[in-house]
Amino acid sequence: MAINRRHIDKVYGQKFSLLDQKMLEKYFEDNDLNEEAKQVVKAQWEQFHPEKDTPQNLDHVFHKLYYAISNYSGPSSKSIKLNFRIVQIAAILVVGILIAASLYLTRRHVPTVENQQVEFISTSGFRNHFKLPDGTSGWLGADSEVKYHLDQKNQRIVSLNGLAFFDVVHNNSPFIVKTPKNLNIEVKGTRFNVSAYSSDPSCEVVLEKGSVWLSNNRGLKEEMTPNDRVVFHPEMNKLEKSKVNTYDFLAWIDGKLVMKDVPLKEACLKLSRFYNVEIEVNATGIEREKVRLVLEDESLDDALKLLSVIAPVSCRIQERKAQNNDSYSKRKVFITNKQPM
């Protein structure tokens, strides 16, 4: 067996599937491939340009992780405290392959404890696969955070800020997702997607399998069945419900961005999270413009060229700039009205 760089490139670009992540884990497990995998980590580190919030000198952090990979020999930790904070590594390294490696090592070292609080954080441009103490698994999107604990009634409580897909293990304990917009999602065993960023004006739930109940403290109640999509508008305390092709809303798990008749401004927000860039929309008269676009391996440049073809806008990229503290800013995209020929 040889290392397939395509799996590594997808992880590094944060457009990886569960298969890509599992293959990366296998590379670190396999004695014959471990050394090559470590060299890839080293090469990625040497190409790394930190962003503005990153500490100036991170060599000691890299060498700690590199040492851990070099000397990893299996589960050994007896720690009871389970505080899984991806951000402590992701925000420092900002390199996909290092995140996957550290996720693998941390998950293997820390024992599962049913009644402990667990916290997962995925920073800008990153998405991560996670597993909760009850066996529930899922994916966490960019700029997202999920916290899990058991309350006094033995209910499984999850607080979400961001984007997440849940594959919930069925048991007698209710599984309740709480969102920043005070919409609660209650299930027992099901598969569903939630987009609930505190900065967004609404939140969205898409159900792939099973059933869920939506409710809030303002008397709102709604049951969902498979292929339902519900958008909650908190200002009006209103739900919009429709039937959809669920894959369009779950494709991000496989590193794809599928947009079908998405308002242009919303599409720009999705693009900014997908490519980890800032997007400033200065175009006017675009309120009714809709975007139909499927992206996977396209570069940011190619994605913006496609956007300019299907929408009456022009796109300009401002490259990353060195800051006074030796870090780098994010790339920034300016969206303006397309000038007449």
N, C-alpha and C positions, 0 to 999 in steps of 0.2 A: 504493500500500500504506500502511495506517495501523497504528499500534500497537494491538494487542489487549490491553487491560489485564488480561484474564483470565489470559493467559500470565504476565504480570508478578506478579499477585496469587498465582498458584500457586507461583512461584519464591520470592516473599517469604514465603509460608506454609510453604515446604519440603515441599510436596506435589506437586511438579512432575514431569512425565514428560520423556523425552528430547526430545520435540517442543517442549515449553515452553522447555527450555533452548536448543535450536537456534533457536527464534524470537527469544529474547532476544539471542543472539549476532548474529542477522541485524539486529536493531534497531541494534546498535552498529556493524555493518559498513556499513549503508546511510547514505549521506551525508544523505539527506533526513530520516531518522528519528533520526539520531544526537543532535541537539540535544534532541529531545523525551525520548529515553532518558536523557540526562544530567540533565534536569530531574526525571525520576522518581527517579533515584538521589538527587538533592539532597533531594527531598521525603521519601523514605524515611529519609534520615539525620536530618532534622529531627524525625522522629517517634520516633527511636531512644531507648530507655531502657536503659542498660547494666546488665549483671548484676554480681554482687559481685566477680568476678575481673577485671573490665575496668579498665584505667587510667583515671584521672579525666578527663584532657583528651585527647580524640582528634581534635580538629579538624585537627591537622597530618596525621594519618593519612588522614582523609577527603579532604583537599585534595590529598594526593599521588596517591591513586587517581583522584580527579576530574580532576586534571591529566593523568594517564596516559591516561584515556579521551578527554579533549579533544584530546590531541596524538598519539594512536595512529595510525600510518600504515603498519603492517605489520611483518613479521619483520625484526629487525635485530641481535639479540643474537648474539654469537659465544662466549658463555660455554660452557665444557665441563662445569662442575659442574652436575649435575642433582639438586637437592634440593628437591623440590616439596612444601612443607609448607603445606597448606591452613590449618592451625591458626594460622599467623602472621597471617593476615588474618581468618579466621573467628572466632577467639577474641577478637579486638580489636573487630571491627565488629558481629558477631552480627546481620547483616542479610542475608537470603537474596539479595536482588537484587545487593548488592555482592559477595557471594561468587561468584555466577554471572559477574559482570563481570570480577572479578579472575581467576577460573579461566580465562576465555576469553583474557584478555590474557596471563597467564603461559604458558598452553599454546602460544600463538602465537609468543611471544618466545623460548622455550627450545628448542634443537634436541634431537632424540632421539639418545641415545648408548647403544649396545647394552649396554656393560659397566658402566654406572654404576648405583649404587643409587638407587632412587626411593622416596619415602615420601609417602603420602597420609594426611591426617588429617581426619576429619569430626567437628566438635564437637557438643555437645548441640543437638538439634532440627534438625540439618542432615543432608542426604544429598547426595552428589555423584557425578557421572559421572566415570570416570577411564579413562585409556588407558596401558598399560604399553609399554616400549620394544620388546617383541617383537610388538606389535600387538594383544595381548589387551586387551579392554575390559571394563568392568563398572560396578557401582554400589556405593558405600560408604554404609552406614547410619549413623545417629546414634551419637555416642560411639564411633567406630570408627577403626582405624588399620591400614594395610597397607603392608608394606615389600617391595620386590622387588630381587633381585640375581641374577647368574649366579655359581655356585660354580666351583671348580677343575675339576669334571667337566663343565662347560658345562650344568649343570642349572639350570632356572629355579626359583628358590626364592622363595616368598612367605610372609611371616610375617603372620598376621592376628590381631588382637584386636578382636572386634566382629562386625558383620554385613556381608556382602559377597556380591554376585552376580558370577560370572565367566563370560565368553564367551571361552574359551581358543582362541588360534590354534594350529592343528596344525603341528608340525614335529618333527624327530627328537630334540629336546631335551625330556626329561621336565619337566613343570610340577608342582611339589610345593607344596602349601599346608600350612604348619605352624601348629598352633593352640595356645593356652595350656594345653590339657588333654593335650598331647603326642600328639594324634591327627594323623597325616599323611595327606593326601589327594593321591594321585598320578594325573595325567591326561596326555594328549597333546593332545587337542582335544575340547572338550566345553562344555556349559553347565550350571552348577550353582550352588546357593546354600549358603552356610555361615553359621551363627549360632554364634559362638564367643567370647563375652565372658568375660574372665578372672574376672569377678565372678559368673557364672552357674554353677550346680552341674553342668551338662551342656552338651554342644554338639551341634549338629544339622547334617546334610548332606542336601540334597534335590537329586536329579539330574533335570534336564529332558531332556538329550540326551547321547548318547555313553556312556562307561563310566568309572568311577573305581575305584581301589583304596584301601581304608582300611587303615592299619597303625599300630602303635605299638611302643615298645621293650619291651613286656610280652608279645609273642608274638601280639597280636591281628591278624587279617587278614580282610578282607571285600571282595568285589567288589560294586559297585552297577550296576544297569541302569536305563534310563529309568523315571521315576515312582517310584523308590525313595526312601524317607525313612529315614534312620538317625539314631537318637539315641544318643550315647555317654555312658555313666555312668562317669566315671573312678574313682570310689571302689570300684566293683565290677568295673572293667575289663570292662564288659558293653555289648553293642550291642543295640538294639531296632530291628528292620527291618520296614517296612510299605510297602504301595502307597498312593499318595495322588494327589490332583489337584494337580499342581505349582503351578498358578496361585494356589492359596490361600496358598502360601508365597513366591511371587514378586511378589504384588500390590503390595508396599511400593515396588517400583521405580516404579510408576505413581502413587504417592502414596496408596495405599489400605491399609487395615489389615483383613485378613480373619482372623477367628478362628472356628473351627468346633470345638466341644467342647473348648475350651482351659480348663484349670483356672483358677479365679477369680484366684488369686494370680499366676499366670503372665500372665493377661490384664491385670492391673493393671500389671505390669512392662512389658508391651508398650505399654500406653496411656501410661505415663510417658515412654517413649522417643519415641513417636509425637507426643505433644503437648508435649514438653520441659517436663515438670512433675515435681515430687516427689510420690510417692504413699505415704502411710503407711496400712498396713492394720491396723486394730485390731479387725476383726470376728473372731468365734470360730465354730467349728463349720461352717466353709465349705470344708473339705478336699475334699468330694465335689462341690461346685458346679462346673458347666461353663458356659462362655460361648460363645454363637453370635452373632456380631456382625460386620457389614461397615460400615466407616467410610471416608469419602472427604472430602467437603466439610463434614462436620459440625463445629461448634465443640466445644470442650472441654465447655462446659455441656450441649450437646445429647447428647454421647457419654455423659456421666455420668448424664443423665436416662434414657437407654436402658438403661444398666447397672443402674440402680435398678429398672427395670421387669422385667428378666429375671433378676435375682439378688436374694436377700433382704438387700440392703445399702442403706445411705444414704450419700450423698456430700456433703461440704462443702468448698468451695474457699476457701482463704486467699489473698487477693490478694498481689501482689508488694509488698514493703516497702522503703522507702528505707533504705540502710545508712549508717553513719557516714562512709564514704568516698565518698558521693554515688553509689554504685551501687545496684542493685536486686536483691533476692533473687528466686528462681524462685517461680512460683505453686506452692502446695502443696495437695494433695487428701487429705482424711481420709476413710477408708472405715470405717464402723462397721456394726454389726448394725441392721437395720431394726426400728424400734420397732413393737409391735403397735398396731393401730388402737383 
